[in-house]
Amino acid sequence: MPKIKVNDITMNYDQQGSGEPLILIPYLAADSACYAFQVAEYAKHFTCISVDPRGAGQTDKPVGSYSMELFADDVSGFMTALGVERAHISGLSLGAAVGIWLAAKYPDKVRSLSVHSGWTRTDSYMKTVVGSWQVLARALGNVPDMVINGIFPWCFTPEFYVANAEYMQTLAAFVRSRPEQPVDAFIRQTEAVLAHDVESRLRDINVPTQITIGEDDMISARFATPLNENIQGSELIVFEDCAHAPIYEKVEEFNQKTLEFLQRHSGRALQAGGD
């Protein structure tokens, strides 16, 4: 996959499809391949540009402090380096937090914003959960094993997890097949999660925004209403019987509802609406 120099790092990315640019920002510990089920549909209508964020995949993993704002600066710099003036921005969890920062800080670069399983500020409950992931990653010395054993149970409802054993094994194999994130890079990414607080910037966002959440998401569900109330004109979609990862729990429904939003806010749709 191609790489490009951005600020102080070299970023790896994947590009598929044609149409208006859609930048997909991965979640914690993941690389650009994590949206494979979505890109298969999105790329029929958009140029899908999936990035490896700082600290993950084949992008550089420098030492130092990471933050959501820094990740957003990286995506902004990536767009400039690639010659993309404006794009649809989409992300889940960490990727959603980065997208929020990007839309607040660089509004002219964002055509629409898709916030999936996002949150406004890391509270004490979330700090305890993420802290346990740090402990497990250090104890195991292996990030893929930590993701499968420590993060998966938060991403799927118990009912889904138990009823879809073969599918869960496939997802676990997928995690193990990707470039392995070093433990120290994972810790730096989680420190950005722990420090995240974008509450004061939500009202700066003035682009079309879709917020989605799993009804049973113990990590993010309580933040959906504050996001919806503070991002002007945003719309909220709740996926029933889903936890933190509707992108894997209800692939078809997730793709249909999110693609409908993206198409509705594409230049082609807006131009047709003005005719």
Sequence and secondary structure as in RCSB ss.txt:
>XXXX:A:sequence
MPKIKVNDITMNYDQQGSGEPLILIPYLAADSACYAFQVAEYAKHFTCISVDPRGAGQTDKPVGSYSMELFADDV
SGFMTALGVERAHISGLSLGAAVGIWLAAKYPDKVRSLSVHSGWTRTDSYMKTVVGSWQVLARALGNVPDMVING
IFPWCFTPEFYVANAEYMQTLAAFVRSRPEQPVDAFIRQTEAVLAHDVESRLRDINVPTQITIGEDDMISARFAT
PLNENIQGSELIVFEDCAHAPIYEKVEEFNQKTLEFLQRHSGRALQAGGD
>XXXX:A:secstr
  EEEETTEEEEEEEES SSEEEEE  TT  GGGGHHHHHHHTTTSEEEEE  TTSTTS   SS   HHHHHHHH
HHHHHHHT   EEEEEETHHHHHHHHHHHH GGGEEEEEEES  SB  HHHHHHHHHHHHHHHHHT HHHHIIII
IHHHHS HHHHHHTHHHHHHHHHHHHHS    HHHHHHHHHHHHH B GGGGGG  S EEEEEETT TTTGGGHH
HHHHHSTT EEEEETT  S HHHHSHHHHHHHHHHHHHHTSHHHHHHHH 
